[in-house]
Amino acid sequence: MNSPVIAHRGAFKANHFPENSIASLKQAIQLNCFGSEFDVWMTADDSLVVNHDPKFHNLEIEKTDFKTLQQFQLSNGEALPTLRNYLRAGLENNPSTQLILEIKPSNISKERGQIVAAKVVELVLAEKASHRTVYISFDFDMLVKIRSLLKKAHLQYLNGDKSPAEVRAAGLDGLDYHFSVFQKNPDWIDQAKSLGLKLNAWTVNDPAIMSWLLDKKFDFITTNEPEQLQAMVNERNSKK
């Protein structure tokens, strides 16, 4: 099978890179992962930045201006990445790794979330990164908004509370649920496949669960252990 490996917040763990750093992104590209996942927020003055948590150095990103946030660095000395710079780094010397762009739901309002989704799409288009970008979110309405703006966007829903039929009816491409959701609803796996939906599971670090998902022929597996998962895939391929 082709590599199903998606490096969660980049390939950060083995080399002790900060999560969601450009260093972790470039390492995922070096490992030839299918994708490198990262998280996007919008600052108080409408700058799009890459960070997992709602706060950066104890400052709430959505309520802080970019200049204030920029005073602080990641643990490896990198500046807080802007989405623009992250996309540019992700397109450079990258033969195939996809950019798995998670838009974080706004903690301020659903309306703001719609604005963020539109601004993210605008920037991805401006940077000519659409061919490499997969959009994911826990906010279903954000993904529906993106579909209205981009008919060919790749969209996967994260929250695990909608059936494959509901996801397909909304015009989305895939289910990207916590692995436990699929364990509780194993019938969703075949349902998704029959509807032509992509299957992804997060965040899978246990080899036994990796093996189960590979047996079920998941398209993608999101992990903090991309090297381990890739080794498992390589071993299976060598036995074919």
N, C-alpha and C positions, 0 to 999 in steps of 0.2 A: 504493500500500500504506500501511497505518498505520505510524507510526514504529516501527522495530525497535530504536531506539537505547537501549542501557543504558549509562549513564555509570559507568565502572569507578572505584570508590571516590569516587563523586560527580564532578561536573564541576569538577575542581580545576585543570587545567593552564593554561587560558587566562588565568585571573585570579590564578594563583600562590597558590591556597588550599591549606591542608594537605589531604592525602588523608584521606578518612573524617571530615572535619570537618562540622559542621552548615552551615557556609558553602558547602561543596562540594555538599552535599545540596540546599540551597535554590537553588543555581545550576542544578542538574539539573532541579529543578521549574520554574524560570523558563524554561529552554530547552524545556520540554514534552517531555522525554525519556520514553520508555515506562517506563524504570526507572532507579533509582539504587542501585548495589550498595554494600554495606558489610560489614564483618567484625566478628564478635562473639567475645569471650573471656569466661571467668569467672575472677574474682580468687580469691585464697586464701580470702577470707571470703564467697564466693558472690555477689559483685556482678557483674552483666553489663555489660561495657564495650565500646565500639567502637574497634578499633585493628586494623591489618593484621598487623603483626609480633607474634611471641610476646613481645617485650620492648617496654617503653615507658620511654624514658630509661634504657636499659640495665638495667631491672628486669624480671625474668620475671613476666609478668602472673599466670600461674596460681599462682605461689608468693609473691605479694605482696598485702598487704591494700589495700583501696580507698583508705583514708585516706593511705597512703604514696604511692600512685600519683597522688593528687589534688594533691600538692604541686607537680607539674609541669604545664606548659601546652603546648598546641599552638603552632606557630610564629606563628599569628595572634592569640594571646592567649586562645583558647578553652580552657576546661577539657577534660580528657579526657572525651569524651561517655559518659554512661551509655546503655544501650540504651533505658531508659525515656524519657530526654530526647530521644534521637534519633528514636524513634517519634513522640513528640509533635510534634517539629519537622516530621517527614515528613507528618503529617496536617494540618498548619496551612496554610491557603491553597494547597491542593494539589488541583487539579481531577481529575488523572488519573495522575500518576506513581506507579509501583509501587515498593515498598520491597523490594529484592532482598537478603535477609538471609542472608549466608554465616556459618554456624557453623563456626568453626575446629576441627579435630580436636584433642582433648586430647593434649598431650605427656606427660601423667602416666599415663593409663590409658584403655582403651576404656570401662570402667565409669563413669569420671568423664564421659566424653563423653555417655553416656546420660543422666546427671543434668543436664548442661548443656542438652541438647536439650529435656528436659522443662521445665526452668526458663524457657528461651526461649519455648516455647509458652505457658506459664502467663502470662508477662508480655505477650506479644502479645495474648492473649485479654483480659487485664485492661485493656489500653489500647485495646481495641476496634479493633485494627489488622489483624485477619485478612483483611478484604476487600481490603487493599492489600499484603499480604505474600506474597512468594514465598521459600520456603526453599531454599537451595542448600548443598552441602557436599561435601568430598572424602571424608568418612566415610559410607560407604553405610549402615552400621548406624544412624547418627544419623537419617537420612532415613526408614528403616524404622520407627524408634521414633516419629518424628513422625506417620507415617501411622497408627500404632496409636492415637495420641491424637486426631488430627484427620482425619476421613474425607475432608474436602473441601479439605485443604491443597494448595497448589501446590508440588510438590517436583521439583527438578532436580539430577541428579548431575553432579559435576565431574571426576572422576578420569580418565575416558576408557578404563577397562579393562573395561567391561561392554558387551555388545552391546545394541542396542535391545530385543531379545526379553527379555534378562535384566532390563533396567530396567523394562519393562512388567510382567513377572511379579512383580516386587517391589511393584507398585502405585504406582510413581513416574510423574510426568507428562512428564519431559523429559530430554534429553541436553544438558548445558551443558559441552562439551568444548573443549579447546584446538583451534584451527582445524586444526593439523597432524594431529590424529587423524582428522578428516573427510577431509583430503587423502589420508591413507594408507588409509582405509576408506570410499571414496566410496559404496559400496553401502549403508552405514549410513544415509545420508541418505534414500533412498527407503524403506528398511525402517522407519525411525522414522516417516516420514509415513504409511505404510500401517498402522502400529500406533496412530496417533493421538497420537504423542508430539510435544511441542514441541522445536524445534531452536534452540540458542543456541551461539555460539562466542566464545571469549575468547583473549587480549586483543588485539583486531584494530586495529592502527594504520596498516597499510599500505593505501593506497587500492586497490591491485590485488586484495588479498585481500578487502577490503570488497566490491568489485565482484563477485568470484566468489561470495561468500556471498549477495549480493542476487540474482544470477542463479539461484542454487540455491533461492531463496525461503525462506531461513532466517527463522524467526519473530522472532528477536532476534540482535543482535550487540553484544557487550560491548567497549567501547573507551575509551581515554584521550583520544580525539579526537571527542567527541560532536558538536561543531559541524561538523566536516568530514564526518562520516558523515551527519548530518542534511541538509547541503547536497547531498550526493550523492543522497540519497533524494528530496529536493525536485526536483532536476533531472530525475530519472527520471520522477517523477509528472507534471511539466510537459510531458513528451513524449508522454504517453498520449493 
